[in-house]
């Protein structure tokens, strides 16, 4: 009998980590979802889900439902193609659609390890992947490169699951994290400005505030540098901002309600442009110069504001996310505002907020 059960494992500082307990054809394995909640809602006494946990719990339950459907289909024999279809042929077809050189590089390593041009999906199990990982780690590749090539194989296998060629991705059987089968990623520190630091940054007096305004607008909207630099005045109508992002071969349009601070800043920028040669330019930030100039100026302003952090344009996006979550905006809403494809990507900011709350609680005096 096939089953998929949502469970919670208590971990330090983050509360509970959600994972799926999957049983199929006599085999049992865990799939950690990288989603976290403050309580174990699998227990009867925790029926009422807290507001801050609702998004993560509902997403985890949705994933559980999808996995259960796939596992039941597999148990019922609805995945007959996995014994016959060739993984390498399928990989080449999908990689051609994505048209990115890293897919080609990953395949070249895979072919050298496999030593032949064919491999059935049935042969590509977790044991094969473990041996492939060992092979990559012995090729004098950096950890970043090893993880990148594995991610490309993983993406193609996820597509095979979506196409119902295989019931589950064999990567799900591998252990992750410290001491796991897949080498751990070196965690980068996410820099963001506190409200006090943001006020000091804004208060810095300059002859020209154009790049300062660019950074502040990022803090108020969470827009990436690439989206800021191509932002047009006609993208802003009735207090809302419309912008598009190309993902793979599709373009996704986002509609973003602007805060009063963001709208006021736009008025300041428009007044500045009126008195320069950029008057009438369709771009909102036509006057800020090159990306290199932006980076240098932002660091200079941060220094003048006595902010001892590595401040760059993307810090504005991190600042927006942390401020929004701190002031009660749901993780799901922040994910949508940032244009993330998955709420799991936004989860890192929730972890930052948890750390902030933990430090605040430790400062509380004893009675």
N, C-alpha and C positions, 0 to 999 in steps of 0.2 A: 504493500500500500504506500502510495506517495503522499508526502505532507511537507508543508512549509509553514514554520511557526516563527512569529516575531518574538524575539527575546531581548532582554536588557542585561548588560554586564556592568557592574559597578567599577569605575576607574577613578584614579586620583584627580581631584580638582574639577573634572568635567561632569561629575555626576554619574550618568549611565550611558554607555555606548550601545547603540542598537545594532542587532545582527539577526540574520535569518538562520534558523536551524532547519536544514533541508535534508529530507530523507527520500531516497529514490532507489528502487531495485536493490535493496540491501545495503546501500552505501549512505553514509551520513557525513555531511560537511557543513561548515559555517561560512556565511558570507557577511562580512562586516560592512555596514553601510556608510560609515564615517558620518553618522548623524548622532546627536547627543541630546539627552533630556535630563531634567533635574530629579525625576522620580522614575521608579520602575512601574509603569502603567500596566504591566502584565499581571500585577497582583490585584486581587479583588478589592482590597482596601483603598486602592488609588484609582477610583473610577473617574473622578473629575480631573480632566487634563488642564494643567495650568496654561495660561495664555502664551507665555514665552516658549512652551514646549509643543504647542498645537501644530505648528507648521512642520516641524521635524517628525512628529509622531504620525501625522496624516500622510506625509511623503513616504515614510517607512512602510506604512500599511498598504499604500498603493503599490509599492515595489513588491511587497509580499504577495499581493493578489496576482501580479503579472508573473512572478516566479512560479506560483502554484499552478497557473494555467499551463505554462511551459512544461513543468514537471509531469503534470497529468497527461498532457499530450504525448510526452515521451513514453510514459508507462503504458499508454494505450496503443503505442506503436504508430503514432502519426509523424514520426521523424525517420522515415525509411531511407532518406537520401544520404545520411551521414556515413554509411558504410561504403558508398560508391563515389560520392563527389570528391574531387581533388581540391585540397585546401590551397595549394599553390596557384592553381588556375583561378580559383575564386579570389585569392589575394590580388593577383595581377589585375583582374577585372575591376575590383573596388579601388585599388591604388591608382589606376588610370583615371577614374572619376575624380579622385581627390587631387591628383596632379601635384603632389608635393614630393620633393627630392628625398625627404627622410623616409618615405615609404619604400622607395627604391633601395636606399642604403640598408634599411632593415632586412629587406628581402635578400640582398646579396649575402649578408651574414647568415641568414637562415638557410640559404641554398648551400653555402660552403659547409655548414654544420650537417645538413641533411645528406649531402653528398649525392643527391639525385634530384631530378626536376619534378618529382611527383611525391605527394604525401596525402593519404586519405584523412578525412576528419577524424575517423575512428582511431588512427594511430597518434593523432595529436592530442595526447592526454596530459595530465599534470606531470607525469614522470618524464615525458618527452620535454616538456617546458623546463623542468628543473635542470635537465642535462644541457639544454640550450642556454640557460642562464649561466651555468658553470663555464660553458664554452665562451660566452661573451666576456665574462670576467677574467678569462685567461688570454684575452686578445689585446691587452694593454690599452683598453678603452677607459675613459673616465666614467665615473658612476652616473653622471648626467647622460652620457651617450648610451650607456647600457639601459637606463630607465626609459630613454626616448625610443630606442628600438623596440623594447618590450611593449611600450605603450602603443606603438603602431600595430604590432601583432594583436594586442588586446582589442584595439578598436575594430579590426577586421573580424575578429572572433565574435565581438558583440553584434556586428552586422549579420553574421551567420546565424546567431540566435534569433535576431529580429526576422530573418528570412526563413526561420524554422528549419534550417539545415541541421542544427544541433540543438539539444534541449537546454544545455547550460555551457557557459564559457569555462573551459578548464582552468583559466586563471583564478576562478573563484575558489579552487581547491588549494591554492598556494597560500602560504603564510606571508603576511605583510608586516611591516614595522621592524623594530630592532630585533635582530637575530632571525628574521624570516627568510623565505626563499628569494623574495624580490629585494634588491638592495635599497636601503632607506634613503630617502631624499634628505639632503641637508636643509633643515628648516631655516628659511629666511625670516629675519625679523621684519615685521610689518610696521613701518613708521607711520604715525599719524599725529596730528596736532590736537592738544587739549583745547578746550574753549578759551582758557586764559592765554595760551600760546597763539591761538588764532587772532585774538584781540590785539596782542602785541604786534603780530605780523601786519595786521590791518592798520595799526597806528603809526607804522614807519612812514616818515615824511620823505617824499621823493619829488624831484622836478617833474618826472614823468612816471605816472602810476600804471602804465599800460600792462606790463608783465605782472605787477602785483594784482591788478584786476583780473587777469587771466587765471592766476592761481586761486584767488578768492572765489571766482565763478566756478571753478572745479570743486572747491570745498562746498559750495552751495548746491551743486547739481550732481556731482559724482561723474561728470563726463571725462572720458579719456582725452589725452592730448591730441590725438588724431581727429577726434570728433570736434574738439574745441577749435582747432585750426581751420576746419572746413565749415564751421557753423555760419549760416547766412542770416541776415536780418529777416528775410521772408520766411525763415523756419520758425519764427516766433510770432504767434497770433493768439489773441485773447488770453494772455497770461500762460500760454502753454508752448512748449518747445517740441518740435518734430524733427527727428533725425533718423537716418538709416545706417545700418551696419551690414556689411557683406560677411556672411558666414558660410564657408564652403563655397557653393555656387549660387546660393540664394541670398537675397537681401531682405533683412528684417527691419521694419519701421517701428520706432518707439515714439510714444506720446508722453511727454513729461510735464506735469504741472509745476510751474515755477513759484518759489517762495517770494515773499515781499522783498527780502534782502536781495535775491537774485534779480528781480525786476528793477529794483532801485539801482543796482550796480550796472545794469544794462543802460539805464538812462544816463549814468555818469560817463560810460564809455561812448555813448552816442554824442554827448556834448563835447567830449574830448575830440572826437573825429571831426566834428563840425568846424573846429578851428585849425585843422591840418589839411595836408594834401590828400588825406584818405576820405575826405567828405564825399558821401554818396557811394562809397565802396560797398559792394554786396556782402563782404565778409565782416563778421563782428570783430574778429581779432586780426585784421589785415595788417596792423601796425606793430606787431610784437617781434617781428624778425625771425631768425632761424631757430631751430630747436636747441642748437648749441648756445645761442644767446639767451634763450629762455632759461636753460639749466643754470648758467652762470649767474644770471640776475636773481633767480629765486634763492640760490644759496647765499648770495650777498645780502638780500633782504632778511633772510632768516638769521644771519649773523648780526645784523643791525638790531634785530628784535630779541637778541640774546637767547635764541633757540638752539640748544646744543643737540641737534639731531641732523641726520642726513636728509635734508629737505629737498625734494625734487617735485616735478609736476604731478607725478602719480600719487604723492603723499596727499594731494588734495582729494583724490578719489577715496583713499583710505579714511581720510578725515570725515568726509561726507557719510560714509557707511557707519563708522563708529558713533558719530554724533546722532545719526538717525536712530540707531538701535538703543543708544543711551536714553534717548527721549521717548522711547516707547513704540517706535514704528516696528511693525512685525518683520520677522526675518523674510517672510515670503514677499512682502511689499518692497523691502530693500533690495531683494534679489531682482525683482522686476525693474525697479528704478535704475539699478546698475546695468541692466541688460544681460544678466547672467543666464546661460542656457540651463543651468540646474541650480537648485537651492543649495546643493551640496558645496558648490563653489563659494557661496556666501557664508557658509558655516564657520569659516575661519574668523570672521569678524565677531560672530557670537561667542567664540572662544576667548577673544580679546576682552569682550565685555564681561565675561565670567571672571577673568583674571582681575579686571578692575574692581569688580564687586568684592572679590575675595580679599584684595589688598585693603579695600575700604573697611571691610568687617574686622580685619586684623588691627586696624587703628582705633577701633572702638575701645574706650577705657573700661576697666573692670569696676564694678560697683562696690 
